[in-house]
Amino acid sequence: MREKRAQHGGSTGPATSPFQRLALTFKKKLAVSLVYPAAAGDDVLVIDRVSGDLCSAGVAKLFENLNAQLPAITVLMLAWVHARRNLPLSW
């Protein structure tokens, strides 16, 4: 049967319409394009964890030793770290 199709100019592979090829191409591009946002989201979580646990605590101790007032953003970060630690599903 393939020989008959080949003789008459038909394709020997699976029959796909242009719409099916376009849909398959779109699915592949969509899957690839979702990798970067997922990786970026993970990076934000890691940066939040590291800066909250290490950097903000160190800055708070430094300002305490200098008898200086903490910047508002550092106070906010420390409040977030303490609130996150008290969550039941804290990571």
PyMOL Python script that loads the backbone (N, CA, C, O; Angstrom):
from pymol import cmd

cmd.read_pdbstr("""\
ATOM      1  N   MET A   1       0.822  -1.188   0.000  1.00  0.00           N
ATOM      2  CA  MET A   1       0.000   0.000   0.000  1.00  0.00           C
ATOM      3  C   MET A   1       0.870   1.257   0.000  1.00  0.00           C
ATOM      4  O   MET A   1       0.533   2.247  -0.651  1.00  0.00           O
ATOM      5  N   ARG A   2       2.007   1.219   0.741  1.00  0.00           N
ATOM      6  CA  ARG A   2       2.901   2.363   0.736  1.00  0.00           C
ATOM      7  C   ARG A   2       3.479   2.596  -0.645  1.00  0.00           C
ATOM      8  O   ARG A   2       3.696   3.734  -1.061  1.00  0.00           O
ATOM      9  N   GLU A   3       3.719   1.529  -1.334  1.00  0.00           N
ATOM     10  CA  GLU A   3       4.269   1.679  -2.681  1.00  0.00           C
ATOM     11  C   GLU A   3       3.280   2.417  -3.576  1.00  0.00           C
ATOM     12  O   GLU A   3       3.684   3.247  -4.391  1.00  0.00           O
ATOM     13  N   LYS A   4       1.987   2.123  -3.433  1.00  0.00           N
ATOM     14  CA  LYS A   4       0.986   2.806  -4.249  1.00  0.00           C
ATOM     15  C   LYS A   4       0.954   4.294  -3.917  1.00  0.00           C
ATOM     16  O   LYS A   4       0.859   5.129  -4.818  1.00  0.00           O
ATOM     17  N   ARG A   5       1.033   4.636  -2.613  1.00  0.00           N
ATOM     18  CA  ARG A   5       1.026   6.043  -2.231  1.00  0.00           C
ATOM     19  C   ARG A   5       2.251   6.764  -2.783  1.00  0.00           C
ATOM     20  O   ARG A   5       2.148   7.885  -3.282  1.00  0.00           O
ATOM     21  N   ALA A   6       3.404   6.119  -2.690  1.00  0.00           N
ATOM     22  CA  ALA A   6       4.638   6.721  -3.183  1.00  0.00           C
ATOM     23  C   ALA A   6       4.571   6.933  -4.696  1.00  0.00           C
ATOM     24  O   ALA A   6       5.093   7.921  -5.212  1.00  0.00           O
ATOM     25  N   GLN A   7       3.928   6.007  -5.399  1.00  0.00           N
ATOM     26  CA  GLN A   7       3.823   6.147  -6.845  1.00  0.00           C
ATOM     27  C   GLN A   7       2.906   7.297  -7.222  1.00  0.00           C
ATOM     28  O   GLN A   7       3.101   7.947  -8.248  1.00  0.00           O
ATOM     29  N   HIS A   8       1.915   7.542  -6.397  1.00  0.00           N
ATOM     30  CA  HIS A   8       0.943   8.588  -6.718  1.00  0.00           C
ATOM     31  C   HIS A   8       1.283   9.933  -6.070  1.00  0.00           C
ATOM     32  O   HIS A   8       0.474  10.860  -6.096  1.00  0.00           O
ATOM     33  N   GLY A   9       2.479  10.034  -5.489  1.00  0.00           N
ATOM     34  CA  GLY A   9       2.903  11.322  -4.922  1.00  0.00           C
ATOM     35  C   GLY A   9       2.490  11.515  -3.480  1.00  0.00           C
ATOM     36  O   GLY A   9       2.701  12.601  -2.940  1.00  0.00           O
ATOM     37  N   GLY A  10       1.918  10.530  -2.831  1.00  0.00           N
ATOM     38  CA  GLY A  10       1.527  10.655  -1.435  1.00  0.00           C
ATOM     39  C   GLY A  10       2.714  10.437  -0.513  1.00  0.00           C
ATOM     40  O   GLY A  10       3.755   9.931  -0.932  1.00  0.00           O
ATOM     41  N   SER A  11       2.553  10.814   0.720  1.00  0.00           N
ATOM     42  CA  SER A  11       3.643  10.632   1.682  1.00  0.00           C
ATOM     43  C   SER A  11       3.586   9.223   2.252  1.00  0.00           C
ATOM     44  O   SER A  11       2.521   8.608   2.312  1.00  0.00           O
ATOM     45  N   THR A  12       4.731   8.722   2.666  1.00  0.00           N
ATOM     46  CA  THR A  12       4.781   7.391   3.256  1.00  0.00           C
ATOM     47  C   THR A  12       4.725   7.447   4.768  1.00  0.00           C
ATOM     48  O   THR A  12       4.581   6.407   5.411  1.00  0.00           O
ATOM     49  N   GLY A  13       4.835   8.628   5.355  1.00  0.00           N
ATOM     50  CA  GLY A  13       4.805   8.782   6.811  1.00  0.00           C
ATOM     51  C   GLY A  13       3.384   8.928   7.315  1.00  0.00           C
ATOM     52  O   GLY A  13       2.431   8.762   6.553  1.00  0.00           O
ATOM     53  N   PRO A  14       3.237   9.237   8.592  1.00  0.00           N
ATOM     54  CA  PRO A  14       1.902   9.415   9.160  1.00  0.00           C
ATOM     55  C   PRO A  14       1.221  10.649   8.569  1.00  0.00           C
ATOM     56  O   PRO A  14       1.861  11.663   8.295  1.00  0.00           O
ATOM     57  N   ALA A  15      -0.053  10.538   8.388  1.00  0.00           N
ATOM     58  CA  ALA A  15      -0.814  11.637   7.799  1.00  0.00           C
ATOM     59  C   ALA A  15      -1.037  12.715   8.852  1.00  0.00           C
ATOM     60  O   ALA A  15      -1.690  12.462   9.864  1.00  0.00           O
ATOM     61  N   THR A  16      -0.500  13.918   8.626  1.00  0.00           N
ATOM     62  CA  THR A  16      -0.707  15.033   9.545  1.00  0.00           C
ATOM     63  C   THR A  16      -1.129  16.243   8.737  1.00  0.00           C
ATOM     64  O   THR A  16      -0.605  16.525   7.660  1.00  0.00           O
ATOM     65  N   SER A  17      -2.077  16.931   9.288  1.00  0.00           N
ATOM     66  CA  SER A  17      -2.537  18.148   8.625  1.00  0.00           C
ATOM     67  C   SER A  17      -1.652  19.318   9.073  1.00  0.00           C
ATOM     68  O   SER A  17      -0.939  19.208  10.071  1.00  0.00           O
ATOM     69  N   PRO A  18      -1.694  20.408   8.356  1.00  0.00           N
ATOM     70  CA  PRO A  18      -0.921  21.587   8.777  1.00  0.00           C
ATOM     71  C   PRO A  18      -1.317  22.052  10.175  1.00  0.00           C
ATOM     72  O   PRO A  18      -0.474  22.536  10.931  1.00  0.00           O
ATOM     73  N   PHE A  19      -2.598  21.908  10.520  1.00  0.00           N
ATOM     74  CA  PHE A  19      -3.051  22.298  11.856  1.00  0.00           C
ATOM     75  C   PHE A  19      -2.409  21.420  12.929  1.00  0.00           C
ATOM     76  O   PHE A  19      -2.014  21.924  13.980  1.00  0.00           O
ATOM     77  N   GLN A  20      -2.299  20.125  12.681  1.00  0.00           N
ATOM     78  CA  GLN A  20      -1.685  19.222  13.651  1.00  0.00           C
ATOM     79  C   GLN A  20      -0.206  19.543  13.828  1.00  0.00           C
ATOM     80  O   GLN A  20       0.304  19.512  14.948  1.00  0.00           O
ATOM     81  N   ARG A  21       0.481  19.849  12.743  1.00  0.00           N
ATOM     82  CA  ARG A  21       1.894  20.220  12.840  1.00  0.00           C
ATOM     83  C   ARG A  21       2.061  21.528  13.609  1.00  0.00           C
ATOM     84  O   ARG A  21       2.982  21.664  14.415  1.00  0.00           O
ATOM     85  N   LEU A  22       1.173  22.486  13.360  1.00  0.00           N
ATOM     86  CA  LEU A  22       1.231  23.761  14.058  1.00  0.00           C
ATOM     87  C   LEU A  22       0.960  23.574  15.547  1.00  0.00           C
ATOM     88  O   LEU A  22       1.623  24.187  16.383  1.00  0.00           O
ATOM     89  N   ALA A  23      -0.012  22.730  15.877  1.00  0.00           N
ATOM     90  CA  ALA A  23      -0.331  22.475  17.281  1.00  0.00           C
ATOM     91  C   ALA A  23       0.840  21.803  17.985  1.00  0.00           C
ATOM     92  O   ALA A  23       1.147  22.135  19.130  1.00  0.00           O
ATOM     93  N   LEU A  24       1.487  20.874  17.324  1.00  0.00           N
ATOM     94  CA  LEU A  24       2.634  20.188  17.911  1.00  0.00           C
ATOM     95  C   LEU A  24       3.792  21.166  18.122  1.00  0.00           C
ATOM     96  O   LEU A  24       4.455  21.126  19.159  1.00  0.00           O
ATOM     97  N   THR A  25       4.035  22.024  17.165  1.00  0.00           N
ATOM     98  CA  THR A  25       5.077  23.036  17.294  1.00  0.00           C
ATOM     99  C   THR A  25       4.767  23.982  18.449  1.00  0.00           C
ATOM    100  O   THR A  25       5.654  24.332  19.227  1.00  0.00           O
ATOM    101  N   PHE A  26       3.510  24.391  18.556  1.00  0.00           N
ATOM    102  CA  PHE A  26       3.097  25.284  19.633  1.00  0.00           C
ATOM    103  C   PHE A  26       3.292  24.628  20.991  1.00  0.00           C
ATOM    104  O   PHE A  26       3.768  25.275  21.923  1.00  0.00           O
ATOM    105  N   LYS A  27       2.934  23.358  21.120  1.00  0.00           N
ATOM    106  CA  LYS A  27       3.091  22.648  22.392  1.00  0.00           C
ATOM    107  C   LYS A  27       4.554  22.568  22.798  1.00  0.00           C
ATOM    108  O   LYS A  27       4.885  22.754  23.968  1.00  0.00           O
ATOM    109  N   LYS A  28       5.428  22.293  21.843  1.00  0.00           N
ATOM    110  CA  LYS A  28       6.858  22.218  22.146  1.00  0.00           C
ATOM    111  C   LYS A  28       7.391  23.575  22.584  1.00  0.00           C
ATOM    112  O   LYS A  28       8.135  23.662  23.561  1.00  0.00           O
ATOM    113  N   LYS A  29       7.020  24.626  21.877  1.00  0.00           N
ATOM    114  CA  LYS A  29       7.494  25.960  22.226  1.00  0.00           C
ATOM    115  C   LYS A  29       6.938  26.409  23.575  1.00  0.00           C
ATOM    116  O   LYS A  29       7.632  27.079  24.339  1.00  0.00           O
ATOM    117  N   LEU A  30       5.709  26.049  23.868  1.00  0.00           N
ATOM    118  CA  LEU A  30       5.106  26.412  25.143  1.00  0.00           C
ATOM    119  C   LEU A  30       5.835  25.726  26.289  1.00  0.00           C
ATOM    120  O   LEU A  30       6.128  26.355  27.306  1.00  0.00           O
ATOM    121  N   ALA A  31       6.127  24.450  26.131  1.00  0.00           N
ATOM    122  CA  ALA A  31       6.840  23.720  27.184  1.00  0.00           C
ATOM    123  C   ALA A  31       8.218  24.325  27.431  1.00  0.00           C
ATOM    124  O   ALA A  31       8.630  24.480  28.581  1.00  0.00           O
ATOM    125  N   VAL A  32       8.922  24.663  26.379  1.00  0.00           N
ATOM    126  CA  VAL A  32      10.252  25.253  26.517  1.00  0.00           C
ATOM    127  C   VAL A  32      10.161  26.638  27.139  1.00  0.00           C
ATOM    128  O   VAL A  32      11.006  27.008  27.955  1.00  0.00           O
ATOM    129  N   SER A  33       9.157  27.397  26.768  1.00  0.00           N
ATOM    130  CA  SER A  33       9.049  28.763  27.279  1.00  0.00           C
ATOM    131  C   SER A  33       8.634  28.803  28.744  1.00  0.00           C
ATOM    132  O   SER A  33       8.782  29.845  29.382  1.00  0.00           O
ATOM    133  N   LEU A  34       8.126  27.723  29.297  1.00  0.00           N
ATOM    134  CA  LEU A  34       7.752  27.702  30.704  1.00  0.00           C
ATOM    135  C   LEU A  34       8.918  27.316  31.611  1.00  0.00           C
ATOM    136  O   LEU A  34       8.801  27.424  32.832  1.00  0.00           O
ATOM    137  N   VAL A  35      10.016  26.879  31.056  1.00  0.00           N
ATOM    138  CA  VAL A  35      11.168  26.477  31.861  1.00  0.00           C
ATOM    139  C   VAL A  35      11.793  27.698  32.532  1.00  0.00           C
ATOM    140  O   VAL A  35      12.091  27.650  33.726  1.00  0.00           O
ATOM    141  N   TYR A  36      11.995  28.774  31.804  1.00  0.00           N
ATOM    142  CA  TYR A  36      12.646  29.956  32.361  1.00  0.00           C
ATOM    143  C   TYR A  36      11.848  30.570  33.512  1.00  0.00           C
ATOM    144  O   TYR A  36      12.439  30.850  34.554  1.00  0.00           O
ATOM    145  N   PRO A  37      10.537  30.796  33.381  1.00  0.00           N
ATOM    146  CA  PRO A  37       9.809  31.354  34.526  1.00  0.00           C
ATOM    147  C   PRO A  37       9.830  30.441  35.754  1.00  0.00           C
ATOM    148  O   PRO A  37       9.876  30.925  36.884  1.00  0.00           O
ATOM    149  N   ALA A  38       9.798  29.137  35.539  1.00  0.00           N
ATOM    150  CA  ALA A  38       9.862  28.222  36.677  1.00  0.00           C
ATOM    151  C   ALA A  38      11.216  28.322  37.374  1.00  0.00           C
ATOM    152  O   ALA A  38      11.281  28.335  38.604  1.00  0.00           O
ATOM    153  N   ALA A  39      12.282  28.391  36.606  1.00  0.00           N
ATOM    154  CA  ALA A  39      13.625  28.520  37.185  1.00  0.00           C
ATOM    155  C   ALA A  39      13.772  29.863  37.890  1.00  0.00           C
ATOM    156  O   ALA A  39      14.379  29.938  38.958  1.00  0.00           O
ATOM    157  N   ALA A  40      13.225  30.915  37.307  1.00  0.00           N
ATOM    158  CA  ALA A  40      13.303  32.236  37.926  1.00  0.00           C
ATOM    159  C   ALA A  40      12.533  32.262  39.245  1.00  0.00           C
ATOM    160  O   ALA A  40      12.980  32.880  40.211  1.00  0.00           O
ATOM    161  N   GLY A  41      11.391  31.603  39.288  1.00  0.00           N
ATOM    162  CA  GLY A  41      10.617  31.524  40.529  1.00  0.00           C
ATOM    163  C   GLY A  41      11.379  30.799  41.620  1.00  0.00           C
ATOM    164  O   GLY A  41      11.362  31.219  42.777  1.00  0.00           O
ATOM    165  N   ASP A  42      12.043  29.724  41.265  1.00  0.00           N
ATOM    166  CA  ASP A  42      12.855  28.996  42.244  1.00  0.00           C
ATOM    167  C   ASP A  42      13.999  29.861  42.747  1.00  0.00           C
ATOM    168  O   ASP A  42      14.334  29.832  43.931  1.00  0.00           O
ATOM    169  N   ASP A  43      14.596  30.627  41.849  1.00  0.00           N
ATOM    170  CA  ASP A  43      15.699  31.505  42.251  1.00  0.00           C
ATOM    171  C   ASP A  43      15.229  32.563  43.250  1.00  0.00           C
ATOM    172  O   ASP A  43      15.946  32.889  44.196  1.00  0.00           O
ATOM    173  N   VAL A  44      14.054  33.086  43.044  1.00  0.00           N
ATOM    174  CA  VAL A  44      13.509  34.089  43.964  1.00  0.00           C
ATOM    175  C   VAL A  44      13.317  33.483  45.349  1.00  0.00           C
ATOM    176  O   VAL A  44      13.620  34.122  46.356  1.00  0.00           O
ATOM    177  N   LEU A  45      12.821  32.263  45.403  1.00  0.00           N
ATOM    178  CA  LEU A  45      12.632  31.617  46.703  1.00  0.00           C
ATOM    179  C   LEU A  45      13.960  31.369  47.412  1.00  0.00           C
ATOM    180  O   LEU A  45      14.059  31.547  48.626  1.00  0.00           O
ATOM    181  N   VAL A  46      14.964  30.965  46.670  1.00  0.00           N
ATOM    182  CA  VAL A  46      16.279  30.725  47.264  1.00  0.00           C
ATOM    183  C   VAL A  46      16.892  32.034  47.753  1.00  0.00           C
ATOM    184  O   VAL A  46      17.443  32.089  48.852  1.00  0.00           O
ATOM    185  N   ILE A  47      16.798  33.076  46.951  1.00  0.00           N
ATOM    186  CA  ILE A  47      17.342  34.377  47.351  1.00  0.00           C
ATOM    187  C   ILE A  47      16.623  34.894  48.584  1.00  0.00           C
ATOM    188  O   ILE A  47      17.254  35.448  49.485  1.00  0.00           O
ATOM    189  N   ASP A  48      15.310  34.720  48.633  1.00  0.00           N
ATOM    190  CA  ASP A  48      14.533  35.141  49.799  1.00  0.00           C
ATOM    191  C   ASP A  48      15.009  34.409  51.044  1.00  0.00           C
ATOM    192  O   ASP A  48      15.177  35.016  52.102  1.00  0.00           O
ATOM    193  N   ARG A  49      15.220  33.134  50.921  1.00  0.00           N
ATOM    194  CA  ARG A  49      15.642  32.323  52.062  1.00  0.00           C
ATOM    195  C   ARG A  49      17.037  32.730  52.535  1.00  0.00           C
ATOM    196  O   ARG A  49      17.252  32.926  53.732  1.00  0.00           O
ATOM    197  N   VAL A  50      17.968  32.857  51.620  1.00  0.00           N
ATOM    198  CA  VAL A  50      19.353  33.178  51.986  1.00  0.00           C
ATOM    199  C   VAL A  50      19.437  34.589  52.567  1.00  0.00           C
ATOM    200  O   VAL A  50      20.042  34.794  53.619  1.00  0.00           O
ATOM    201  N   SER A  51      18.837  35.549  51.890  1.00  0.00           N
ATOM    202  CA  SER A  51      18.938  36.928  52.373  1.00  0.00           C
ATOM    203  C   SER A  51      18.210  37.106  53.695  1.00  0.00           C
ATOM    204  O   SER A  51      18.642  37.879  54.550  1.00  0.00           O
ATOM    205  N   GLY A  52      17.105  36.390  53.862  1.00  0.00           N
ATOM    206  CA  GLY A  52      16.374  36.513  55.124  1.00  0.00           C
ATOM    207  C   GLY A  52      17.085  35.876  56.285  1.00  0.00           C
ATOM    208  O   GLY A  52      17.166  36.464  57.363  1.00  0.00           O
ATOM    209  N   ASP A  53      17.602  34.682  56.086  1.00  0.00           N
ATOM    210  CA  ASP A  53      18.213  33.952  57.194  1.00  0.00           C
ATOM    211  C   ASP A  53      19.623  34.421  57.506  1.00  0.00           C
ATOM    212  O   ASP A  53      20.011  34.454  58.674  1.00  0.00           O
ATOM    213  N   LEU A  54      20.387  34.778  56.510  1.00  0.00           N
ATOM    214  CA  LEU A  54      21.785  35.118  56.741  1.00  0.00           C
ATOM    215  C   LEU A  54      22.043  36.618  56.754  1.00  0.00           C
ATOM    216  O   LEU A  54      22.562  37.162  57.728  1.00  0.00           O
ATOM    217  N   CYS A  55      21.679  37.267  55.679  1.00  0.00           N
ATOM    218  CA  CYS A  55      22.056  38.674  55.512  1.00  0.00           C
ATOM    219  C   CYS A  55      21.313  39.599  56.470  1.00  0.00           C
ATOM    220  O   CYS A  55      21.939  40.412  57.150  1.00  0.00           O
ATOM    221  N   SER A  56      20.006  39.487  56.531  1.00  0.00           N
ATOM    222  CA  SER A  56      19.233  40.408  57.375  1.00  0.00           C
ATOM    223  C   SER A  56      19.564  40.231  58.844  1.00  0.00           C
ATOM    224  O   SER A  56      19.637  41.207  59.590  1.00  0.00           O
ATOM    225  N   ALA A  57      19.766  38.983  59.266  1.00  0.00           N
ATOM    226  CA  ALA A  57      20.127  38.741  60.668  1.00  0.00           C
ATOM    227  C   ALA A  57      21.496  39.344  60.980  1.00  0.00           C
ATOM    228  O   ALA A  57      21.689  39.930  62.045  1.00  0.00           O
ATOM    229  N   GLY A  58      22.441  39.203  60.057  1.00  0.00           N
ATOM    230  CA  GLY A  58      23.764  39.786  60.259  1.00  0.00           C
ATOM    231  C   GLY A  58      23.730  41.300  60.302  1.00  0.00           C
ATOM    232  O   GLY A  58      24.409  41.918  61.123  1.00  0.00           O
ATOM    233  N   VAL A  59      22.938  41.906  59.417  1.00  0.00           N
ATOM    234  CA  VAL A  59      22.807  43.363  59.396  1.00  0.00           C
ATOM    235  C   VAL A  59      22.150  43.843  60.682  1.00  0.00           C
ATOM    236  O   VAL A  59      22.536  44.878  61.225  1.00  0.00           O
ATOM    237  N   ALA A  60      21.167  43.108  61.172  1.00  0.00           N
ATOM    238  CA  ALA A  60      20.494  43.493  62.415  1.00  0.00           C
ATOM    239  C   ALA A  60      21.475  43.473  63.587  1.00  0.00           C
ATOM    240  O   ALA A  60      21.449  44.370  64.430  1.00  0.00           O
ATOM    241  N   LYS A  61      22.338  42.458  63.647  1.00  0.00           N
ATOM    242  CA  LYS A  61      23.332  42.392  64.726  1.00  0.00           C
ATOM    243  C   LYS A  61      24.339  43.537  64.606  1.00  0.00           C
ATOM    244  O   LYS A  61      24.738  44.121  65.614  1.00  0.00           O
ATOM    245  N   LEU A  62      24.746  43.855  63.392  1.00  0.00           N
ATOM    246  CA  LEU A  62      25.680  44.956  63.174  1.00  0.00           C
ATOM    247  C   LEU A  62      25.091  46.275  63.647  1.00  0.00           C
ATOM    248  O   LEU A  62      25.761  47.034  64.348  1.00  0.00           O
ATOM    249  N   PHE A  63      23.853  46.559  63.275  1.00  0.00           N
ATOM    250  CA  PHE A  63      23.215  47.811  63.674  1.00  0.00           C
ATOM    251  C   PHE A  63      22.997  47.843  65.181  1.00  0.00           C
ATOM    252  O   PHE A  63      23.065  48.908  65.794  1.00  0.00           O
ATOM    253  N   GLU A  64      22.734  46.682  65.785  1.00  0.00           N
ATOM    254  CA  GLU A  64      22.562  46.624  67.233  1.00  0.00           C
ATOM    255  C   GLU A  64      23.880  46.967  67.931  1.00  0.00           C
ATOM    256  O   GLU A  64      23.889  47.696  68.923  1.00  0.00           O
ATOM    257  N   ASN A  65      24.995  46.437  67.409  1.00  0.00           N
ATOM    258  CA  ASN A  65      26.309  46.744  67.986  1.00  0.00           C
ATOM    259  C   ASN A  65      26.674  48.217  67.816  1.00  0.00           C
ATOM    260  O   ASN A  65      27.370  48.779  68.661  1.00  0.00           O
ATOM    261  N   LEU A  66      26.221  48.838  66.756  1.00  0.00           N
ATOM    262  CA  LEU A  66      26.507  50.248  66.499  1.00  0.00           C
ATOM    263  C   LEU A  66      25.513  51.187  67.173  1.00  0.00           C
ATOM    264  O   LEU A  66      25.647  52.407  67.077  1.00  0.00           O
ATOM    265  N   ASN A  67      24.520  50.626  67.851  1.00  0.00           N
ATOM    266  CA  ASN A  67      23.445  51.411  68.485  1.00  0.00           C
ATOM    267  C   ASN A  67      22.777  52.333  67.475  1.00  0.00           C
ATOM    268  O   ASN A  67      22.512  53.498  67.769  1.00  0.00           O
ATOM    269  N   ALA A  68      22.505  51.804  66.277  1.00  0.00           N
ATOM    270  CA  ALA A  68      21.866  52.587  65.221  1.00  0.00           C
ATOM    271  C   ALA A  68      20.498  51.994  64.911  1.00  0.00           C
ATOM    272  O   ALA A  68      20.204  50.844  65.235  1.00  0.00           O
ATOM    273  N   GLN A  69      19.679  52.814  64.276  1.00  0.00           N
ATOM    274  CA  GLN A  69      18.338  52.363  63.910  1.00  0.00           C
ATOM    275  C   GLN A  69      18.412  51.601  62.586  1.00  0.00           C
ATOM    276  O   GLN A  69      19.116  52.005  61.661  1.00  0.00           O
ATOM    277  N   LEU A  70      17.672  50.488  62.514  1.00  0.00           N
ATOM    278  CA  LEU A  70      17.642  49.685  61.291  1.00  0.00           C
ATOM    279  C   LEU A  70      16.854  50.394  60.196  1.00  0.00           C
ATOM    280  O   LEU A  70      15.867  51.070  60.484  1.00  0.00           O
ATOM    281  N   PRO A  71      17.280  50.246  58.941  1.00  0.00           N
ATOM    282  CA  PRO A  71      16.469  50.771  57.832  1.00  0.00           C
ATOM    283  C   PRO A  71      15.121  50.045  57.773  1.00  0.00           C
ATOM    284  O   PRO A  71      14.995  48.901  58.208  1.00  0.00           O
ATOM    285  N   ALA A  72      14.142  50.724  57.237  1.00  0.00           N
ATOM    286  CA  ALA A  72      12.782  50.169  57.201  1.00  0.00           C
ATOM    287  C   ALA A  72      12.718  48.866  56.405  1.00  0.00           C
ATOM    288  O   ALA A  72      11.988  47.950  56.785  1.00  0.00           O
ATOM    289  N   ILE A  73      13.467  48.768  55.313  1.00  0.00           N
ATOM    290  CA  ILE A  73      13.423  47.559  54.494  1.00  0.00           C
ATOM    291  C   ILE A  73      13.996  46.364  55.261  1.00  0.00           C
ATOM    292  O   ILE A  73      13.535  45.236  55.087  1.00  0.00           O
ATOM    293  N   THR A  74      15.002  46.611  56.111  1.00  0.00           N
ATOM    294  CA  THR A  74      15.579  45.528  56.911  1.00  0.00           C
ATOM    295  C   THR A  74      14.600  45.085  57.983  1.00  0.00           C
ATOM    296  O   THR A  74      14.481  43.892  58.261  1.00  0.00           O
ATOM    297  N   VAL A  75      13.907  46.022  58.579  1.00  0.00           N
ATOM    298  CA  VAL A  75      12.880  45.679  59.575  1.00  0.00           C
ATOM    299  C   VAL A  75      11.788  44.846  58.921  1.00  0.00           C
ATOM    300  O   VAL A  75      11.319  43.865  59.499  1.00  0.00           O
ATOM    301  N   LEU A  76      11.384  45.233  57.722  1.00  0.00           N
ATOM    302  CA  LEU A  76      10.364  44.479  57.002  1.00  0.00           C
ATOM    303  C   LEU A  76      10.852  43.068  56.685  1.00  0.00           C
ATOM    304  O   LEU A  76      10.103  42.102  56.835  1.00  0.00           O
ATOM    305  N   MET A  77      12.099  42.949  56.251  1.00  0.00           N
ATOM    306  CA  MET A  77      12.658  41.632  55.916  1.00  0.00           C
ATOM    307  C   MET A  77      12.733  40.751  57.159  1.00  0.00           C
ATOM    308  O   MET A  77      12.405  39.566  57.096  1.00  0.00           O
ATOM    309  N   LEU A  78      13.157  41.307  58.272  1.00  0.00           N
ATOM    310  CA  LEU A  78      13.224  40.534  59.510  1.00  0.00           C
ATOM    311  C   LEU A  78      11.833  40.092  59.969  1.00  0.00           C
ATOM    312  O   LEU A  78      11.665  38.978  60.465  1.00  0.00           O
ATOM    313  N   ALA A  79      10.848  40.960  59.805  1.00  0.00           N
ATOM    314  CA  ALA A  79       9.471  40.580  60.159  1.00  0.00           C
ATOM    315  C   ALA A  79       8.998  39.427  59.281  1.00  0.00           C
ATOM    316  O   ALA A  79       8.328  38.513  59.761  1.00  0.00           O
ATOM    317  N   TRP A  80       9.348  39.469  57.993  1.00  0.00           N
ATOM    318  CA  TRP A  80       8.977  38.386  57.079  1.00  0.00           C
ATOM    319  C   TRP A  80       9.668  37.082  57.478  1.00  0.00           C
ATOM    320  O   TRP A  80       9.049  36.019  57.443  1.00  0.00           O
ATOM    321  N   VAL A  81      10.938  37.157  57.853  1.00  0.00           N
ATOM    322  CA  VAL A  81      11.680  35.951  58.254  1.00  0.00           C
ATOM    323  C   VAL A  81      11.052  35.343  59.500  1.00  0.00           C
ATOM    324  O   VAL A  81      10.857  34.129  59.566  1.00  0.00           O
ATOM    325  N   HIS A  82      10.734  36.174  60.487  1.00  0.00           N
ATOM    326  CA  HIS A  82      10.135  35.647  61.718  1.00  0.00           C
ATOM    327  C   HIS A  82       8.745  35.074  61.457  1.00  0.00           C
ATOM    328  O   HIS A  82       8.375  34.051  62.032  1.00  0.00           O
ATOM    329  N   ALA A  83       7.985  35.726  60.600  1.00  0.00           N
ATOM    330  CA  ALA A  83       6.648  35.206  60.275  1.00  0.00           C
ATOM    331  C   ALA A  83       6.749  33.883  59.521  1.00  0.00           C
ATOM    332  O   ALA A  83       5.961  32.967  59.758  1.00  0.00           O
ATOM    333  N   ARG A  84       7.713  33.784  58.616  1.00  0.00           N
ATOM    334  CA  ARG A  84       7.885  32.558  57.833  1.00  0.00           C
ATOM    335  C   ARG A  84       8.319  31.397  58.717  1.00  0.00           C
ATOM    336  O   ARG A  84       7.903  30.259  58.503  1.00  0.00           O
ATOM    337  N   ARG A  85       9.154  31.685  59.709  1.00  0.00           N
ATOM    338  CA  ARG A  85       9.608  30.617  60.614  1.00  0.00           C
ATOM    339  C   ARG A  85       8.461  30.061  61.449  1.00  0.00           C
ATOM    340  O   ARG A  85       8.499  28.896  61.846  1.00  0.00           O
ATOM    341  N   ASN A  86       7.452  30.866  61.721  1.00  0.00           N
ATOM    342  CA  ASN A  86       6.335  30.431  62.549  1.00  0.00           C
ATOM    343  C   ASN A  86       5.238  29.723  61.747  1.00  0.00           C
ATOM    344  O   ASN A  86       4.270  29.232  62.327  1.00  0.00           O
ATOM    345  N   LEU A  87       5.381  29.666  60.430  1.00  0.00           N
ATOM    346  CA  LEU A  87       4.385  28.964  59.636  1.00  0.00           C
ATOM    347  C   LEU A  87       4.495  27.462  59.866  1.00  0.00           C
ATOM    348  O   LEU A  87       5.596  26.950  60.065  1.00  0.00           O
ATOM    349  N   PRO A  88       3.369  26.748  59.843  1.00  0.00           N
ATOM    350  CA  PRO A  88       3.433  25.301  60.080  1.00  0.00           C
ATOM    351  C   PRO A  88       4.174  24.536  58.988  1.00  0.00           C
ATOM    352  O   PRO A  88       4.742  23.478  59.258  1.00  0.00           O
ATOM    353  N   LEU A  89       4.180  25.052  57.764  1.00  0.00           N
ATOM    354  CA  LEU A  89       4.855  24.365  56.645  1.00  0.00           C
ATOM    355  C   LEU A  89       6.118  25.108  56.266  1.00  0.00           C
ATOM    356  O   LEU A  89       6.442  25.208  55.083  1.00  0.00           O
ATOM    357  N   SER A  90       6.828  25.625  57.232  1.00  0.00           N
ATOM    358  CA  SER A  90       8.042  26.380  56.950  1.00  0.00           C
ATOM    359  C   SER A  90       9.095  25.498  56.324  1.00  0.00           C
ATOM    360  O   SER A  90       9.331  24.383  56.788  1.00  0.00           O
ATOM    361  N   TRP A  91       9.723  25.980  55.288  1.00  0.00           N
ATOM    362  CA  TRP A  91      10.784  25.231  54.610  1.00  0.00           C
ATOM    363  C   TRP A  91      12.067  25.844  54.979  1.00  0.00           C
ATOM    364  O   TRP A  91      13.119  25.389  54.532  1.00  0.00           O
TER     365      TRP A  91
END
""", "prot")
cmd.dss("prot")
cmd.show_as("cartoon", "prot")
cmd.util.cbc("prot")
cmd.orient("prot")
